């Protein structure tokens, strides 16, 4: 993707605390010295989700090499939730900023599945959806590949089918040992709906070699 094709959504950008002047200057000097971006700019439908400061630096220095990674999300609210989760991984957040991001993440997640602010319950799946995103984030620490549509559907299907039966701690630990792209690659060789194909791979990972913790296959 060309730099000119990248787009800025003010609502997305507002969720990301800007760097201090000295921090941005240091980042710019580091990028110029490298001659390239060490991390890709993350986008959804061409809109920047992570990399607004780097984008500004690129526009000033056209010789810098860069990569763009487009992730698959269902809608704008999922994109907002992704931004909030990604920002929550930063170490220098103030307690007030962390509280703000958690609130925005929850609100965006509710809207992503059709819920209305202040009117979300298990009937419309909002709480389950929030839990699915938290499990993904804890297991893969914000790895962009973990937000592939198939992985999201598979984890959501798993926690729905095995609600009350699975160990949350074990699920996070087992998922963390497998790259999310591996789940998608294996699911492509299976049959059935995308959600079921990915769920079966997650079930296999969850069970591992343990007989005591194993769960049966369900449709």
N, C-alpha and C positions, 0 to 999 in steps of 0.2 A: 504494500500500500504506500502511495506517495504521501509526503508530508501535507500537501495541499488538500488531500482527501480526508484528513482527520478533522473531526468536528468537536466543538465544545458545547456542552449543555450547562447553562448557569446553575441549574438545580443540582446537577452532579458535582460541579466544582465547589459549590457552597458547603458540601459535606466534608471537604478536605481542608484541614488547617494549613494555611500557607507557611512556608519556611520563613524564618527570620532572615533579614537582609544578609547577615554574615554567612548564614548557612547556605543560602542560595548562591552567593558569590563563590563559596568553597566548592559547592557542587559543580558550578559552571567551570571552574578551573580544573577540577578533576576530569570532567568530561572532555574538555579541550585537550588535556594531556593524553588521555586515552585515545582520542580521535573517534570514539564510538560510545554508544550507550551499553553499559554492562547488562542492563535489564530491559526487556522489551516494554513498549508502551502497550497497555492492555485496553482493548476497545470492545464495545458492543454496538453493532450496527454502525460502526465508524465513529461513534462517540467515545471520547477518552474516559475511562473509568479510573485508571491509575497512570500518572505520568504527565500531569498538567505542567509542572515546573520544567520537566525535561523537554516538553513540547515547546515551551517558550524559548528555552536555550537553543533548541534545534533551529528555530526560526531565525535566530541571530547568527548562527554559524552553520551555513549550508554544507560544509565539508564533512560534518560529523555523520558517521554511519549509524543506522538504527534499525531495529526490527519492531514490527507490530504484531501483537498476538490477539486475535479476535476470539472472544468466548461466546458460547451459546447460552442465552438466557431467554426466558419466555416473554418478558415484557419489561417496561421501564421500572416497575416496582421491584422486580428481581434484581435489576441493575443497581438500584439504590441500596437494596439490602446487601448486595455484594460489596459495594463501596464502603458501607458502614463496617461490615465484618473485616474487610481488608485494613481499614484504618484502626480498628480495635486491636490489631496486632502490633501497632506501634508502641514502643516502650516509653515515649516521652509525653503521653497523654495526661492531661490534668484530670482529676476526679470529675470535674464538671463536664469536660469534653467527653469523657468516657460515658457518663450518664446520658448525655445528649445523643451520642451515637447509638447506644443500646436502645434508647427510645425510638429513634428513627429506623433502626434495623427492624424492630418488632412491628412498627407501624407499616413499613414498606412490605414486610413479609405478609402481613394480613391482607393488604391490598393486592398483593401479587396473586393470591388465590381467590380473589373476589370478595373478601370480607370487607366490612365497613369499620372504620375506626370506632372503637368502643363497643363493637358488636361481633366478637369473635369467640367461637367455642369449638368443641371437638366435632360438632355436627358438620361444619363446613371445612374441617381439616386444618384450620389455621395453626392450632397448637402442635399438631403432628408435623406440619410443614416446618415450623420454627425449630422443632427438635431435630428434624432431619438435617437442616442447615447447620445446626450447632455440632452435630455428630461429624458431618463432613469437615467442618472447620477445625475441630479438635483433632481429627485423624490426620488430615493432610496439611494443616497449618497454612491454609490460604493458597495452596497450589492451584493455579488456574485450571489445570486439567481436571481437578475434582469437581468443577462446575460444568463439565460436559453434560448435555441433556440426558444421556443414557445413565450416567452415574447418579444423577439427581433422581431420576425415575426409579432406579433400582433400589437405592437406599430408602426412598419414600415407601416403595412397595414392601420392602423387607420389614420396616418398623410397623407398618400397618398390618401385615399378615401375621407377624410374630409378636404383636403387642402383648405385653405381660409375660412373655416366655423367654425373651432374650436378655442377656446381660449387657447392659449399656457399656460398661467398662471393657468387657471382652470385645465387643463390636468395634469400639474405637481402636483398641490395641491391635486387633487383627487387620483392620483396614489400613492402619498406618504402615504395615509391613508390605503392602502391595501398592504399586503405582496405579493411580486411577486409569491410566490409558490401557494398562494390562486388562483391567476389567472390561473395558469397551472392546478390546481386540478379541477376547475370549467370547464375549457375548455375541459378536458378529458371526461366530461359527455355530451358534445355537439356533433354535427355532422358536417361534412364538412372538408375542408382542415385545417391544423394546423393554418395557418395565419388567416383564417376567424373565426375559433373557438375562438382564443385568441383575435381577434379584437372585437368580440361581447361582450366578458367579459370586455374589456377596455371601450367600448362604454357604457355599463351598469354602470361602475364605474364613467365614465365622467359625465353621465347624473345625476346620484344620484337621489335625490328627487326633483330636480329643473325642473319645466316645462318651465321656461323662457329660460334656457340654454340648454335644451335637443336637441339632434340631432336625426334624423330619422335613422332607420336601413337601410343600403345599402349593396348590395352584391358585 
